[in-house]
Amino acid sequence: MSRNPQLEAIFEARYAWENAAAPQRAERFAAYHRLLTDALVRAGMSAASHEELENALRDAYREFRRARRLEERAKLSRIR
Amino acid sequence: MAEVLEPPHWQAVGLVIDQNQRDFLASRYSLPEDFLAWFKAADLFRETQDERMILREPTPDDLRQHRTWVASLIAEGERLITESIARGGLPDGAARFKLADVQATLEILYLAQREWHGAKMSEARRREILKAVFNVEEPAA
């Protein structure tokens, strides 16, 4: 999927939330949801839910997450 | 010889969850310690999900195991929150995390459950949302 900065920011925020240490998770969760709200409001789609937006982004986020994990694995193998 | 790290398996996830449940029921540890054990089980679950379902194509057995353990972790997290509320919350200074952090971890699990086992959106609706919100268009499949 072609990307735009807003989409990238949402994926980064979700990844940060999911991978945060436990004491940071509430804060990261709120930051991620703020971005979802902003995106929907900016598009004039306030009636759509966060869940619906996440559903639409499901496959693209899996691609993003896969790429991130492969990058991290490559970094780790260079260190070892 | 290169070090080969064996990826985590669902069996390990299940064993940790089962042990945590036994410890909780036996009141073997304090509530903050039960929460910490749950956080670690959730992290192991997510790591296994990545290894077996993100970095490769999930098999039917992966999906079955995932469905089982995500439901179990959600139930356990909710139970710990209920127990904590019944005791008047976490004691001050007893933990570095707050109940809101537990709730935010539960949301990760609920999202994983919806995304892997919930209803899939129609292709037309998906395209409509992506176009409206991000101005992203994909070629028709």
Backbone of each chain as ProteinMPNN parsed JSONL, in Angstrom:
{"seq_chain_A": "MSRNPQLEAIFEARYAWENAAAPQRAERFAAYHRLLTDALVRAGMSAASHEELENALRDAYREFRRARRLEERAKLSRIR", "coords_chain_A": {"N_chain_A": [[0.852, -1.188, 0.0], [0.535, 2.218, -0.845], [2.023, 4.836, 1.041], [1.337, 7.409, 3.462], [2.344, 10.262, 5.457], [0.668, 10.543, 7.703], [-0.499, 8.067, 7.988], [1.772, 6.514, 8.447], [2.534, 7.594, 10.896], [0.469, 6.72, 12.533], [0.857, 3.948, 12.448], [3.396, 3.799, 13.611], [2.8, 4.75, 16.163], [1.057, 2.804, 17.083], [2.731, 0.582, 17.103], [4.574, 1.408, 19.007], [2.971, 1.506, 21.282], [2.179, -1.229, 21.528], [4.619, -2.407, 22.015], [5.677, -1.246, 24.22], [7.127, -0.943, 27.525], [5.395, -2.23, 30.38], [4.656, -0.106, 32.317], [4.424, 2.117, 30.685], [2.338, 1.805, 28.975], [-0.374, 2.774, 29.077], [-0.163, 5.48, 28.516], [0.938, 5.41, 25.928], [-1.075, 4.108, 24.582], [-3.12, 5.984, 24.713], [-1.978, 7.995, 23.156], [-1.855, 6.791, 20.64], [-4.604, 6.419, 20.14], [-5.42, 9.067, 20.039], [-4.34, 9.849, 17.6], [-5.825, 8.252, 15.85], [-8.376, 9.343, 16.241], [-7.91, 11.995, 15.382], [-7.354, 11.545, 12.661], [-9.797, 10.583, 11.708], [-11.506, 12.717, 12.264], [-10.349, 14.773, 10.736], [-10.888, 13.786, 8.231], [-13.544, 14.109, 8.137], [-15.063, 12.031, 9.075], [-16.227, 11.388, 11.53], [-18.165, 9.737, 12.482], [-17.367, 7.18, 11.985], [-15.84, 4.378, 13.615], [-13.017, 3.832, 15.831], [-12.423, 1.157, 15.804], [-13.364, 0.367, 13.336], [-11.668, 1.739, 11.635], [-9.235, 0.568, 12.346], [-9.739, -1.984, 11.463], [-9.811, -1.57, 8.724], [-7.162, -0.983, 8.302], [-5.816, -3.261, 8.867], [-4.317, -5.302, 7.32], [-2.271, -3.764, 6.211], [-0.996, -2.845, 8.493], [0.021, -5.247, 9.471], [1.945, -5.805, 7.563], [3.667, -3.65, 8.037], [4.449, -4.239, 10.672], [5.727, -6.673, 10.324], [7.912, -5.9, 8.726], [9.242, -4.247, 10.538], [9.947, -6.068, 12.571], [11.682, -7.721, 11.195], [13.731, -5.922, 10.623], [14.623, -5.382, 13.244], [15.544, -7.884, 13.962], [17.634, -8.212, 12.167], [19.364, -6.202, 13.077], [19.967, -7.205, 15.628], [21.332, -9.552, 14.936], [23.609, -8.509, 13.845], [24.845, -7.435, 16.056], [25.379, -9.679, 17.632]], "CA_chain_A": [[0.0, 0.0, 0.0], [1.299, 3.453, -0.803], [1.91, 5.346, 2.395], [1.425, 8.838, 3.691], [2.914, 10.495, 6.784], [-0.321, 10.326, 8.755], [-0.622, 6.61, 8.137], [3.01, 6.054, 9.088], [2.509, 8.017, 12.309], [-0.463, 5.82, 13.233], [1.519, 2.638, 12.61], [4.482, 3.973, 14.6], [2.197, 4.895, 17.492], [0.531, 1.492, 17.501], [3.878, -0.292, 17.403], [5.138, 1.888, 20.276], [2.039, 1.05, 22.341], [2.224, -2.694, 21.69], [5.951, -2.861, 22.437], [6.134, -0.469, 25.383], [7.162, -1.595, 28.843], [4.058, -2.13, 30.982], [4.275, 1.182, 32.931], [4.214, 3.178, 29.672], [1.325, 1.408, 27.98], [-1.59, 3.615, 29.063], [0.197, 6.726, 27.826], [1.119, 5.107, 24.491], [-2.404, 3.766, 24.073], [-3.848, 7.259, 24.537], [-1.364, 8.719, 22.022], [-2.305, 6.092, 19.43], [-6.025, 6.707, 19.908], [-5.542, 10.474, 19.619], [-4.053, 9.897, 16.161], [-6.984, 7.689, 15.138], [-9.446, 10.356, 16.297], [-7.522, 13.117, 14.5], [-7.474, 11.126, 11.257], [-11.224, 10.491, 11.364], [-12.085, 14.075, 12.303], [-9.829, 15.501, 9.578], [-11.543, 13.274, 7.029], [-14.99, 14.316, 8.27], [-15.702, 10.719, 9.279], [-16.288, 11.2, 12.984], [-19.124, 8.664, 12.807], [-16.679, 5.881, 11.91], [-15.212, 4.074, 14.896], [-11.609, 3.43, 15.815], [-12.379, -0.273, 15.443], [-13.559, 0.252, 11.89], [-10.423, 2.206, 11.01], [-8.23, -0.483, 12.574], [-10.097, -3.097, 10.583], [-9.391, -1.195, 7.363], [-5.693, -0.925, 8.247], [-5.294, -4.516, 9.407], [-3.269, -5.953, 6.519], [-1.137, -2.842, 6.055], [-0.23, -2.847, 9.744], [0.778, -6.504, 9.558], [3.15, -5.613, 6.721], [4.541, -2.728, 8.771], [4.997, -4.941, 11.835], [6.652, -7.687, 9.822], [9.143, -5.208, 8.308], [9.915, -3.795, 11.756], [10.539, -7.216, 13.265], [12.831, -8.179, 10.408], [14.801, -4.929, 10.866], [15.16, -5.6, 14.599], [16.271, -9.153, 13.939], [18.897, -7.972, 11.444], [20.223, -5.435, 13.992], [20.428, -8.12, 16.676], [22.299, -10.517, 14.412], [24.884, -7.786, 13.649], [25.436, -7.247, 17.388], [25.834, -10.963, 18.191]], "C_chain_A": [[0.888, 1.239, 0.0], [1.029, 4.116, 0.544], [1.833, 6.862, 2.412], [1.87, 9.058, 5.127], [1.937, 10.229, 7.924], [-0.492, 8.837, 9.055], [0.608, 6.043, 8.846], [3.007, 6.393, 10.575], [1.583, 7.111, 13.126], [0.187, 4.455, 13.459], [2.64, 2.709, 13.649], [3.899, 4.024, 16.017], [1.64, 3.562, 17.986], [1.675, 0.555, 17.888], [4.481, 0.091, 18.757], [4.272, 1.439, 21.456], [2.215, -0.458, 22.589], [3.564, -3.185, 22.239], [6.489, -2.113, 23.65], [6.263, -1.368, 26.607], [5.82, -1.319, 29.521], [3.739, -0.743, 31.568], [4.075, 2.333, 31.935], [3.003, 2.925, 28.775], [0.095, 2.304, 27.931], [-1.329, 4.892, 28.277], [0.302, 6.495, 26.315], [-0.227, 4.77, 23.83], [-3.2, 5.042, 23.787], [-3.299, 8.015, 23.325], [-1.821, 8.106, 20.695], [-3.764, 6.438, 19.12], [-6.274, 8.165, 19.53], [-5.321, 10.588, 18.114], [-5.22, 9.329, 15.343], [-8.127, 8.709, 15.1], [-9.144, 11.503, 15.341], [-7.75, 12.755, 13.034], [-8.939, 11.106, 10.827], [-11.867, 11.88, 11.322], [-11.645, 14.851, 11.065], [-10.521, 15.063, 8.287], [-13.055, 13.492, 7.072], [-15.74, 13.006, 8.459], [-15.825, 10.403, 10.768], [-17.23, 10.058, 13.382], [-18.459, 7.283, 12.742], [-15.94, 5.649, 13.228], [-13.731, 3.765, 14.721], [-11.484, 1.973, 15.352], [-12.504, -0.455, 13.934], [-12.284, 0.673, 11.148], [-9.32, 1.154, 11.172], [-8.483, -1.674, 11.655], [-9.621, -2.818, 9.149], [-7.87, -1.246, 7.21], [-5.028, -2.25, 8.604], [-4.124, -5.093, 8.599], [-2.038, -5.061, 6.365], [-0.311, -2.805, 7.337], [0.552, -4.141, 9.902], [2.058, -6.412, 8.726], [4.166, -4.738, 7.436], [5.233, -3.472, 9.911], [6.035, -5.988, 11.401], [7.991, -7.032, 9.45], [9.938, -4.76, 9.533], [10.632, -4.95, 12.467], [11.756, -7.739, 12.52], [14.018, -7.219, 10.576], [15.457, -5.179, 12.227], [15.994, -6.877, 14.646], [17.628, -8.974, 13.253], [19.874, -7.204, 12.327], [20.815, -6.346, 15.054], [21.498, -9.06, 16.149], [23.634, -9.831, 14.119], [25.602, -7.613, 14.986], [26.054, -8.539, 17.896], [27.124, -11.459, 17.587]], "O_chain_A": [[1.867, 1.313, 0.743], [-0.053, 3.974, 1.114], [2.234, 7.515, 1.449], [1.785, 8.139, 5.942], [2.331, 9.746, 8.985], [-0.613, 8.418, 10.207], [0.491, 5.198, 9.733], [3.424, 5.588, 11.408], [1.884, 6.779, 14.273], [0.074, 3.881, 14.542], [2.809, 1.799, 14.461], [4.437, 3.42, 16.945], [1.744, 3.237, 19.169], [1.59, -0.171, 18.879], [4.851, -0.773, 19.551], [4.79, 1.04, 22.499], [2.378, -0.893, 23.729], [3.636, -4.249, 22.854], [7.631, -2.327, 24.059], [5.607, -2.404, 26.715], [5.187, -0.295, 29.265], [2.64, -0.24, 31.335], [3.606, 3.406, 32.315], [2.684, 3.745, 27.914], [-0.429, 2.569, 26.849], [-2.159, 5.33, 27.481], [-0.191, 7.299, 25.524], [-0.47, 5.11, 22.672], [-3.863, 5.16, 22.757], [-4.061, 8.604, 22.559], [-2.135, 8.825, 19.747], [-4.113, 6.716, 17.973], [-7.213, 8.472, 18.796], [-6.026, 11.332, 17.432], [-5.56, 9.854, 14.283], [-8.761, 8.91, 14.064], [-10.013, 11.933, 14.581], [-8.273, 13.558, 12.261], [-9.283, 11.551, 9.732], [-12.677, 12.17, 10.441], [-12.46, 15.509, 10.418], [-10.716, 15.862, 7.371], [-13.766, 13.101, 6.146], [-16.897, 12.876, 8.061], [-15.556, 9.282, 11.201], [-17.112, 9.489, 14.466], [-18.931, 6.334, 13.367], [-15.478, 6.591, 13.871], [-13.26, 3.477, 13.621], [-10.568, 1.613, 14.613], [-11.848, -1.308, 13.336], [-11.88, 0.045, 10.169], [-8.566, 0.889, 10.235], [-7.549, -2.288, 11.138], [-9.104, -3.699, 8.463], [-7.356, -1.519, 6.125], [-3.801, -2.339, 8.637], [-3.054, -5.341, 9.155], [-0.906, -5.542, 6.385], [0.917, -2.742, 7.289], [1.663, -4.116, 10.431], [3.116, -6.883, 9.14], [5.361, -5.031, 7.449], [6.445, -3.356, 10.095], [7.076, -6.155, 12.037], [9.058, -7.532, 9.805], [11.163, -4.88, 9.562], [11.775, -4.814, 12.904], [12.742, -8.15, 13.133], [15.166, -7.654, 10.66], [16.682, -5.186, 12.348], [17.034, -6.925, 15.303], [18.639, -9.515, 13.701], [21.068, -7.502, 12.338], [22.008, -6.279, 15.35], [22.474, -9.338, 16.847], [24.678, -10.482, 14.137], [26.832, -7.642, 15.04], [27.117, -8.521, 18.515], [27.614, -12.522, 17.966]]}, "seq_chain_B": "MAEVLEPPHWQAVGLVIDQNQRDFLASRYSLPEDFLAWFKAADLFRETQDERMILREPTPDDLRQHRTWVASLIAEGERLITESIARGGLPDGAARFKLADVQATLEILYLAQREWHGAKMSEARRREILKAVFNVEEPAA", "coords_chain_B": {"N_chain_B": [[30.362, -21.682, 15.716], [27.195, -20.649, 14.614], [24.803, -19.045, 16.693], [21.64, -20.358, 17.258], [18.496, -19.254, 17.811], [15.743, -20.66, 19.223], [12.429, -20.163, 18.225], [9.7, -18.948, 20.277], [7.097, -21.168, 21.403], [3.645, -22.137, 21.123], [3.016, -23.935, 23.105], [4.663, -23.258, 25.241], [3.623, -20.764, 25.873], [1.069, -21.515, 26.755], [1.742, -23.078, 28.991], [2.865, -21.192, 30.736], [0.684, -19.455, 31.146], [-1.119, -21.218, 32.369], [0.305, -21.863, 34.714], [0.438, -19.345, 35.939], [-2.275, -18.967, 36.494], [-2.756, -20.993, 38.339], [-1.073, -20.135, 40.432], [-2.289, -17.712, 41.095], [-4.825, -18.56, 41.995], [-4.067, -19.998, 44.224], [-3.199, -18.01, 45.813], [-0.466, -17.446, 45.952], [1.313, -15.444, 45.51], [1.713, -11.829, 45.797], [-0.812, -9.413, 44.75], [0.224, -7.364, 42.959], [2.448, -8.827, 42.035], [1.183, -10.94, 40.737], [0.021, -9.498, 38.645], [2.368, -8.68, 37.33], [3.352, -11.144, 36.433], [1.328, -11.76, 34.671], [1.616, -9.693, 32.776], [4.057, -10.487, 31.679], [3.384, -12.942, 30.559], [1.602, -12.054, 28.617], [3.372, -10.642, 27.018], [5.014, -12.721, 26.111], [3.156, -14.143, 24.667], [2.591, -12.263, 22.616], [5.072, -12.159, 21.377], [5.259, -14.754, 20.406], [3.092, -14.747, 18.685], [4.047, -12.918, 16.773], [6.29, -14.324, 15.779], [5.144, -16.64, 14.697], [2.951, -15.9, 13.21], [3.156, -13.42, 12.043], [5.733, -13.133, 10.986], [5.711, -15.316, 9.425], [3.43, -17.298, 7.449], [0.447, -18.004, 9.126], [-0.493, -21.244, 10.319], [-3.411, -23.428, 10.278], [-3.391, -24.581, 12.829], [-1.85, -22.733, 14.305], [-3.628, -20.568, 14.308], [-5.739, -21.642, 15.759], [-4.511, -22.138, 18.255], [-3.783, -19.536, 18.917], [-6.296, -18.289, 19.151], [-7.242, -19.636, 21.414], [-5.382, -18.931, 23.488], [-5.349, -16.157, 23.512], [-7.906, -15.564, 24.354], [-7.798, -16.689, 26.885], [-5.821, -15.138, 28.172], [-7.08, -12.642, 28.145], [-9.292, -13.156, 29.782], [-7.984, -13.72, 32.185], [-6.633, -11.311, 32.704], [-8.808, -9.56, 33.009], [-9.951, -10.706, 35.256], [-7.956, -10.234, 37.175], [-8.05, -7.44, 37.289], [-10.647, -7.084, 38.278], [-10.343, -8.286, 40.79], [-8.475, -6.566, 41.892], [-9.929, -4.165, 42.01], [-11.893, -4.944, 43.822], [-10.339, -5.074, 46.054], [-9.879, -2.471, 46.551], [-8.129, -1.232, 44.822], [-4.696, -0.968, 43.554], [-2.129, -1.206, 46.008], [-0.602, 1.828, 47.211], [2.491, 2.679, 45.8], [3.206, 0.049, 45.484], [3.618, -0.98, 43.0], [5.108, -0.311, 39.79], [3.458, 0.139, 37.726], [0.159, 1.173, 36.612], [-3.416, 0.619, 37.032], [-4.514, 1.481, 34.679], [-2.512, 0.908, 32.848], [-2.671, -1.818, 32.771], [-5.193, -2.08, 31.673], [-4.652, -0.963, 29.169], [-2.991, -2.894, 28.15], [-4.714, -5.025, 28.025], [-6.3, -4.026, 25.981], [-4.607, -4.342, 23.789], [-4.715, -7.078, 23.53], [-7.461, -7.511, 23.063], [-7.646, -6.24, 20.611], [-5.973, -7.85, 19.034], [-7.466, -10.173, 19.099], [-9.823, -9.38, 17.762], [-8.748, -8.734, 15.245], [-7.609, -11.105, 14.268], [-9.562, -13.043, 14.542], [-12.057, -11.979, 14.264], [-14.875, -10.538, 12.432], [-14.287, -9.861, 9.004], [-13.82, -6.826, 7.271], [-15.721, -5.598, 4.45], [-14.297, -5.518, 1.157], [-14.934, -3.301, -0.38], [-15.781, -1.391, 1.519], [-13.45, -1.122, 2.974], [-11.68, 0.023, 1.097], [-13.039, 2.41, 0.68], [-12.799, 3.688, 3.179], [-9.991, 3.932, 3.411], [-9.432, 5.591, 1.261], [-10.947, 7.879, 1.911], [-9.904, 8.69, 4.406], [-7.077, 8.645, 4.282], [-6.432, 9.252, 1.741], [-5.518, 7.192, 0.141], [-5.169, 4.99, -2.474], [-5.73, 1.789, -3.808], [-4.79, -0.567, -6.32], [-7.382, -2.4, -7.941], [-8.037, -5.741, -6.889]], "CA_chain_B": [[29.034, -22.09, 15.254], [26.222, -19.575, 14.829], [23.779, -19.344, 17.687], [20.292, -20.412, 16.691], [17.498, -19.099, 18.866], [14.481, -21.34, 18.904], [11.311, -19.252, 18.497], [8.775, -19.451, 21.293], [6.015, -21.994, 20.884], [2.366, -21.987, 21.823], [2.999, -24.778, 24.304], [5.275, -22.464, 26.318], [2.631, -19.737, 26.248], [0.026, -22.189, 27.529], [2.27, -23.499, 30.3], [3.014, -19.989, 31.581], [-0.664, -18.992, 31.531], [-1.675, -22.181, 33.337], [1.02, -21.708, 35.988], [-0.017, -18.079, 36.541], [-3.627, -19.161, 37.037], [-2.637, -21.796, 39.576], [-0.48, -19.285, 41.471], [-3.297, -16.731, 41.526], [-5.87, -19.246, 42.774], [-3.485, -20.428, 45.496], [-2.713, -16.785, 46.491], [0.946, -17.714, 46.267], [2.061, -14.181, 45.422], [0.898, -10.622, 45.987], [-1.53, -9.031, 43.535], [1.149, -6.765, 41.978], [3.269, -9.887, 41.42], [0.307, -11.635, 39.781], [-0.063, -8.638, 37.465], [3.64, -8.743, 36.594], [3.393, -12.441, 35.744], [0.383, -11.661, 33.545], [2.258, -8.861, 31.747], [5.089, -11.277, 30.998], [2.685, -13.934, 29.726], [1.068, -11.323, 27.448], [4.524, -10.343, 26.144], [5.424, -13.979, 25.468], [2.107, -14.413, 23.676], [2.775, -11.38, 21.459], [6.3, -12.588, 20.705], [4.922, -15.979, 19.675], [2.221, -14.308, 17.589], [4.904, -12.348, 15.726], [7.13, -15.371, 15.173], [4.413, -17.687, 13.985], [1.818, -15.424, 12.418], [3.522, -12.193, 11.327], [6.952, -13.401, 10.213], [5.388, -16.4, 8.49], [1.985, -17.487, 7.287], [-0.054, -18.886, 10.191], [-1.173, -22.488, 9.952], [-4.68, -23.556, 11.018], [-3.115, -24.836, 14.246], [-1.458, -21.452, 14.909], [-4.841, -19.767, 14.526], [-6.496, -22.29, 16.841], [-3.788, -21.873, 19.511], [-3.884, -18.098, 19.162], [-7.666, -18.03, 19.628], [-7.356, -20.167, 22.773], [-4.569, -18.248, 24.503], [-5.731, -14.742, 23.638], [-9.117, -15.551, 25.195], [-7.396, -17.007, 28.245], [-5.128, -13.967, 28.732], [-8.082, -11.595, 28.375], [-10.065, -13.54, 30.971], [-7.115, -13.598, 33.363], [-6.42, -9.874, 32.953], [-10.051, -8.994, 33.546], [-10.112, -11.215, 36.618], [-7.014, -9.513, 38.045], [-8.578, -6.084, 37.497], [-11.798, -7.215, 39.184], [-9.808, -8.563, 42.133], [-7.829, -5.344, 42.363], [-10.998, -3.213, 42.363], [-12.519, -5.452, 45.052], [-9.443, -4.785, 47.193], [-9.688, -1.023, 46.658], [-7.051, -0.774, 43.925], [-3.337, -1.41, 43.881], [-1.584, -0.411, 47.117], [0.31, 2.905, 46.792], [3.919, 2.364, 45.798], [3.464, -1.394, 45.391], [3.955, -1.357, 41.623], [5.468, 0.809, 38.913], [2.398, 0.3, 36.725], [-1.168, 1.55, 37.113], [-4.469, -0.214, 36.429], [-4.695, 1.944, 33.291], [-1.543, 0.179, 32.018], [-3.24, -3.168, 32.602], [-6.29, -1.925, 30.705], [-4.045, -0.723, 27.851], [-2.473, -4.19, 27.691], [-5.907, -5.783, 27.62], [-6.742, -3.524, 24.674], [-3.756, -4.991, 22.774], [-5.216, -8.445, 23.356], [-8.772, -7.428, 22.4], [-7.406, -5.884, 19.206], [-5.451, -9.055, 18.37], [-8.593, -11.112, 18.964], [-10.696, -8.892, 16.679], [-8.086, -8.744, 13.942], [-7.323, -12.455, 13.783], [-10.696, -13.97, 14.639], [-13.322, -11.269, 14.105], [-15.394, -10.414, 11.065], [-13.452, -9.037, 8.124], [-14.565, -5.773, 6.588], [-15.821, -5.812, 3.01], [-13.23, -4.855, 0.403], [-15.434, -1.999, -0.827], [-15.764, -0.49, 2.668], [-12.04, -0.888, 3.305], [-11.165, 0.995, 0.122], [-13.713, 3.682, 0.921], [-12.198, 4.309, 4.362], [-8.594, 4.304, 3.127], [-9.467, 6.737, 0.344], [-11.493, 9.053, 2.606], [-9.1, 9.131, 5.553], [-5.65, 8.818, 3.983], [-6.279, 9.476, 0.307], [-4.733, 6.074, -0.382], [-5.934, 4.138, -3.39], [-5.012, 0.576, -4.189], [-5.373, -1.158, -7.535], [-8.36, -3.473, -7.688], [-7.402, -7.067, -6.87]], "C_chain_B": [[28.02, -20.997, 15.59], [25.17, -20.015, 15.85], [22.405, -19.34, 17.011], [19.296, -20.322, 17.828], [16.203, -19.747, 18.412], [13.331, -20.383, 19.184], [10.375, -19.839, 19.549], [7.622, -20.233, 20.66], [4.755, -21.793, 21.713], [2.33, -22.792, 23.11], [3.582, -24.009, 25.5], [4.307, -21.398, 26.805], [1.571, -20.364, 27.158], [0.505, -22.589, 28.916], [2.393, -22.311, 31.251], [1.644, -19.496, 32.052], [-1.258, -19.919, 32.589], [-1.012, -22.033, 34.711], [0.572, -20.436, 36.708], [-1.395, -18.246, 37.176], [-3.578, -19.967, 38.339], [-2.094, -20.942, 40.727], [-1.491, -18.287, 42.016], [-4.33, -17.398, 42.432], [-5.355, -19.688, 44.144], [-3.007, -19.232, 46.328], [-1.239, -16.916, 46.873], [1.766, -16.422, 46.278], [1.124, -13.008, 45.684], [0.203, -10.276, 44.662], [-0.618, -8.316, 42.522], [2.041, -7.811, 41.304], [2.448, -10.714, 40.422], [0.157, -10.814, 38.497], [1.225, -8.72, 36.644], [3.755, -10.049, 35.806], [2.478, -12.412, 34.517], [0.966, -10.813, 32.414], [3.281, -9.695, 30.956], [4.468, -12.351, 30.109], [2.138, -13.263, 28.46], [2.201, -10.996, 26.469], [4.99, -11.6, 25.399], [4.425, -14.369, 24.378], [2.335, -13.569, 22.422], [4.014, -11.765, 20.662], [6.021, -13.836, 19.852], [4.027, -15.661, 18.475], [3.069, -13.746, 16.439], [5.688, -13.445, 14.997], [6.337, -16.29, 14.263], [3.328, -17.163, 13.045], [2.094, -14.133, 11.656], [4.738, -12.462, 10.437], [6.798, -14.601, 9.284], [3.87, -16.492, 8.382], [1.473, -18.413, 8.389], [-0.715, -20.147, 9.634], [-2.536, -22.517, 10.659], [-4.453, -23.816, 12.507], [-2.66, -23.566, 14.969], [-2.701, -20.627, 15.245], [-5.675, -20.329, 15.678], [-5.847, -21.985, 18.205], [-3.925, -20.399, 19.907], [-5.25, -17.752, 19.748], [-7.821, -18.463, 21.088], [-6.644, -19.269, 23.78], [-4.898, -16.763, 24.615], [-6.974, -14.634, 24.518], [-8.747, -15.78, 26.659], [-6.705, -15.812, 28.918], [-6.098, -12.824, 29.022], [-8.864, -11.908, 29.654], [-9.243, -13.338, 32.24], [-6.865, -12.121, 33.711], [-7.647, -9.223, 33.55], [-10.261, -9.45, 34.998], [-9.188, -10.479, 37.605], [-7.499, -8.082, 38.314], [-9.747, -6.118, 38.481], [-11.335, -7.424, 40.626], [-9.19, -7.299, 42.739], [-8.862, -4.309, 42.805], [-11.655, -3.645, 43.688], [-11.659, -5.155, 46.279], [-9.163, -3.283, 47.331], [-8.556, -0.485, 45.822], [-5.703, -1.305, 44.351], [-2.813, -0.564, 45.05], [-0.589, 0.634, 46.614], [1.763, 2.431, 46.877], [4.242, 0.892, 45.631], [3.912, -1.813, 44.001], [4.305, -0.114, 40.812], [4.358, 1.085, 37.899], [1.085, 0.68, 37.416], [-2.201, 0.598, 36.494], [-4.727, 0.208, 34.984], [-3.705, 1.243, 32.351], [-2.008, -1.266, 31.779], [-4.345, -3.107, 31.542], [-5.729, -1.73, 29.29], [-3.44, -2.004, 27.281], [-3.623, -5.09, 27.263], [-6.388, -5.336, 26.239], [-5.903, -4.101, 23.539], [-4.32, -6.384, 22.463], [-6.588, -8.447, 22.666], [-8.598, -7.113, 20.906], [-6.891, -7.099, 18.427], [-6.585, -10.063, 18.138], [-9.509, -10.68, 17.816], [-10.032, -9.091, 15.314], [-7.855, -10.155, 13.39], [-8.556, -13.344, 13.733], [-12.055, -13.292, 14.44], [-13.749, -11.211, 12.649], [-14.484, -9.505, 10.25], [-14.352, -8.042, 7.397], [-14.646, -6.06, 5.092], [-14.724, -5.008, 2.31], [-13.663, -3.447, -0.009], [-15.369, -0.981, 0.318], [-14.319, -0.133, 3.052], [-11.442, 0.178, 2.382], [-11.758, 2.38, 0.354], [-13.06, 4.419, 2.098], [-10.769, 4.778, 4.058], [-8.529, 5.535, 2.219], [-9.898, 8.005, 1.096], [-10.53, 9.586, 3.669], [-7.659, 9.45, 5.157], [-5.373, 9.157, 2.516], [-5.39, 8.413, -0.335], [-5.633, 5.243, -1.274], [-5.085, 2.936, -3.761], [-5.611, 0.059, -5.484], [-6.344, -2.257, -7.161], [-7.671, -4.818, -7.786], [-7.796, -7.853, -8.103]], "O_chain_B": [[27.991, -20.487, 16.71], [24.719, -21.161, 15.873], [22.068, -18.41, 16.277], [19.247, -21.19, 18.699], [15.65, -19.42, 17.362], [13.257, -19.834, 20.284], [10.268, -21.056, 19.697], [7.233, -19.977, 19.521], [4.806, -21.337, 22.855], [1.698, -22.391, 24.088], [3.071, -24.095, 26.617], [4.186, -21.159, 28.006], [1.225, -19.806, 28.199], [-0.227, -22.458, 29.897], [2.062, -22.418, 32.432], [1.471, -19.159, 33.223], [-1.827, -19.462, 33.58], [-1.685, -22.072, 35.741], [0.355, -20.437, 37.92], [-1.65, -17.731, 38.264], [-4.272, -19.654, 39.307], [-2.59, -21.013, 41.851], [-1.556, -18.04, 43.22], [-4.669, -16.877, 43.495], [-6.117, -19.744, 45.109], [-2.472, -19.413, 47.422], [-0.829, -16.544, 47.973], [2.782, -16.324, 46.967], [-0.092, -13.172, 45.78], [0.576, -10.775, 43.601], [-0.678, -8.63, 41.333], [2.352, -7.684, 40.12], [2.964, -11.137, 39.387], [0.166, -11.366, 37.397], [1.183, -8.818, 35.418], [4.2, -10.056, 34.658], [2.807, -12.965, 33.467], [0.833, -11.159, 31.241], [3.353, -9.613, 29.73], [4.978, -12.633, 29.025], [2.201, -13.832, 27.37], [2.022, -11.062, 25.253], [5.317, -11.548, 24.214], [4.802, -14.858, 23.313], [2.282, -14.082, 21.304], [4.017, -11.708, 19.433], [6.494, -13.946, 18.72], [4.186, -16.232, 17.396], [2.831, -14.064, 15.274], [5.739, -13.483, 13.768], [6.803, -16.671, 13.189], [2.843, -17.896, 12.183], [1.359, -13.786, 10.731], [4.762, -12.063, 9.273], [7.667, -14.863, 8.452], [3.134, -15.848, 9.129], [2.015, -19.504, 8.57], [-1.403, -20.109, 8.613], [-2.781, -21.704, 11.55], [-5.215, -23.342, 13.349], [-3.04, -23.341, 16.118], [-2.807, -20.061, 16.333], [-6.243, -19.578, 16.471], [-6.526, -21.629, 19.169], [-4.151, -20.069, 21.071], [-5.344, -17.008, 20.724], [-8.439, -17.767, 21.894], [-7.221, -18.889, 24.799], [-4.746, -16.172, 25.684], [-7.082, -13.718, 25.334], [-9.306, -15.151, 27.557], [-6.967, -15.511, 30.083], [-5.957, -12.122, 30.024], [-9.07, -11.035, 30.498], [-9.751, -12.844, 33.247], [-6.887, -11.742, 34.882], [-7.546, -8.428, 34.484], [-10.693, -8.672, 35.849], [-9.591, -10.148, 38.72], [-7.372, -7.577, 39.429], [-9.831, -5.298, 39.395], [-11.865, -6.818, 41.557], [-9.357, -7.007, 43.923], [-8.699, -3.658, 43.837], [-11.934, -2.816, 44.555], [-12.167, -5.004, 47.39], [-8.316, -2.874, 48.125], [-8.065, 0.613, 46.083], [-5.574, -1.995, 45.362], [-3.024, 0.649, 45.082], [0.183, 0.362, 45.695], [2.198, 1.866, 47.88], [5.413, 0.51, 45.633], [4.514, -2.874, 43.833], [3.853, 0.99, 41.115], [4.328, 2.151, 37.283], [0.928, 0.528, 38.628], [-1.895, -0.135, 35.553], [-5.116, -0.616, 34.156], [-4.023, 1.01, 31.185], [-1.764, -1.847, 30.721], [-4.426, -3.95, 30.649], [-6.272, -2.27, 28.327], [-3.383, -2.176, 26.064], [-3.527, -5.819, 26.276], [-6.828, -6.153, 25.43], [-6.418, -4.327, 22.445], [-4.391, -6.806, 21.309], [-6.848, -9.278, 21.796], [-9.309, -7.65, 20.057], [-7.319, -7.346, 17.299], [-6.64, -10.719, 17.098], [-9.921, -11.503, 17.0], [-10.662, -9.55, 14.361], [-7.904, -10.365, 12.178], [-8.595, -14.302, 12.96], [-13.088, -13.961, 14.447], [-13.089, -11.75, 11.761], [-13.976, -8.504, 10.755], [-15.464, -8.358, 6.975], [-13.75, -6.689, 4.527], [-14.285, -3.967, 2.798], [-12.86, -2.513, 0.009], [-14.951, 0.159, 0.113], [-14.018, 1.007, 3.404], [-10.784, 1.112, 2.839], [-11.066, 3.393, 0.24], [-12.803, 5.62, 2.022], [-10.39, 5.894, 4.412], [-7.675, 6.405, 2.393], [-9.292, 9.065, 0.94], [-10.365, 10.797, 3.81], [-7.083, 10.422, 5.647], [-4.222, 9.324, 2.11], [-4.609, 8.705, -1.241], [-6.727, 4.844, -0.874], [-3.882, 3.051, -3.996], [-6.807, 0.225, -5.725], [-6.144, -2.963, -6.173], [-6.822, -5.026, -8.652], [-7.364, -8.993, -8.272]]}, "name": "protein", "num_of_chains": 2, "seq": "MSRNPQLEAIFEARYAWENAAAPQRAERFAAYHRLLTDALVRAGMSAASHEELENALRDAYREFRRARRLEERAKLSRIRMAEVLEPPHWQAVGLVIDQNQRDFLASRYSLPEDFLAWFKAADLFRETQDERMILREPTPDDLRQHRTWVASLIAEGERLITESIARGGLPDGAARFKLADVQATLEILYLAQREWHGAKMSEARRREILKAVFNVEEPAA"}
